[in-house]
Amino acid sequence: MATTPYLSYRMKQPKIVFLVVIALLPLVLVSCSLFGGASVSKGWAGTAFQSGIIYVGTRDGRVWAINSSTQSQSWNYTINTAIYTTPIVDGDLVYVGTYSGQICALTIAGGAERWVYPRTGSIGAVVGGLVIANETIYISSSDGSVYALDTTYGDLKWKSERLADKLWTSPTVMGDTLYVSTFDGHIYALSAETGESLNWSFKSDAGFASSPVIYEDVIYVGSFDRHLYATEIGSNVSMWKFPQEKPAGNWFWASPIVNDGIVYAGCLDGKLYAIEAKTGEKLWEFDAGSPIVSSPVLMDNLLIVGDESGTVYVFDLNAKIGDEAVPLKTISIGAGVRSTFCAQQGLVYIRGEDNQLYAVDIDKGEVSWKFSLSTE
């Protein structure tokens, strides 16, 4: 059974720190959004939506395509190894990375295998999300390198030098540059065309837990020291860290999102924070009371966040929000939320920890339908 990449945050802090240190040691045992023209998906196996079809991966090794209109299976494909990455759709193909260290390209029409990379062997477990830009798919691997593949044929374009003992975070593409955060506290800038290291990198005293998010030439990333950092591209010092005084109650594991100059960051301490992007000043917070493992999602003026208790919170960003935010709606799906989810036409599609796909109607404030992702 594969060891989960989600380290045991329920344990007390001293043991958590010990586990992080162990995870960073060399020779350890081997692990539906659009930004700047690059499709990105991050985190545990979650949902993606395109042309009326919901694509979802499961940790028992299946990729499902579910018709949102008929609420029935279009197809499913068995890989027989754990999938931690959310499927990513581009053109007529859907791509997934596997824990056994392969990238699979499947046809959206029927789930037929188009190609697998590598053809034989493994590149190391793929845990971080895949990124597509400029007809290239970028993959962070547990062997510590980033790979760039041709999207059509799966041919290797380049492999970067080894950046860390292992890479579990997703790369981020901005223009012709790829940015990668590492557990040992580096942010590397690579040429998206060649994979060569560029003349800038950033080093923090603490390792980075989340993938980097870029907004107006500033990188936002969560750290194992229980802070969220903002660093200007090209600078060797942080612009700010949040909280500014004592650290948060736990890690910022999920990547934040940034909208209209405000950073929205969920934390394993169960709180959702709204932070002024330029200054790091806290605008408001909300205490869900249960760890927030996946990134928030925007749908028009609504901010949607799910927590490990199985509760989905909806915030109206056009409304006046005080220091302590109050959700517009609170919806229970009855299953823990740890994976990336997506929103489309008033519905939010969530893979619950009970291996069910939930379609949540935000306007009605209820689960519209659900679909079992088990073949039993």
Number of C-alpha atoms within 10 A of each C-alpha: 5 12 10 13 14 11 12 12 17 12 11 9 12 8 13 17 15 10 15 17 13 12 20 16 12 11 8 11 9 14 21 21 17 9 13 13 13 19 19 23 28 30 29 27 28 30 28 26 24 15 7 13 20 21 26 29 30 27 19 16 17 19 26 22 25 22 17 19 8 10 14 14 16 18 16 19 16 13 16 13 18 23 28 28 30 31 30 29 22 16 11 11 19 23 26 25 30 24 25 20 22 22 24 20 26 21 16 21 12 12 19 14 14 15 18 18 19 15 11 8 10 17 22 21 25 31 31 28 28 27 23 24 20 13 14 21 24 27 27 30 29 23 21 19 20 24 19 24 20 16 22 16 12 20 16 15 15 17 16 17 13 13 20 20 20 26 28 27 28 31 28 30 27 17 13 12 18 22 23 22 31 28 23 25 18 19 25 20 24 23 16 22 14 14 21 16 18 12 9 13 18 18 17 15 11 17 21 29 26 27 29 26 23 23 20 11 12 20 20 27 26 30 26 22 18 24 25 29 23 25 20 18 19 13 12 13 13 17 17 19 21 20 17 14 8 9 14 18 15 21 25 30 28 27 27 27 19 21 10 8 12 19 21 24 27 32 30 24 21 19 22 23 23 23 22 17 22 14 12 20 16 17 17 16 20 17 17 21 13 18 26 28 28 28 26 25 22 19 17 11 11 17 17 23 25 31 29 22 18 18 18 25 23 22 19 17 13 8 10 7 15 10 11 12 17 16 15 14 16 17 18 17 19 14 19 23 27 26 25 28 32 22 23 13 9 13 21 22 26 29 29 23 16 13 18 16 21 22 22 23 18 23 9 12 17 17 18 13 13 18 15 15 22 11 6 4
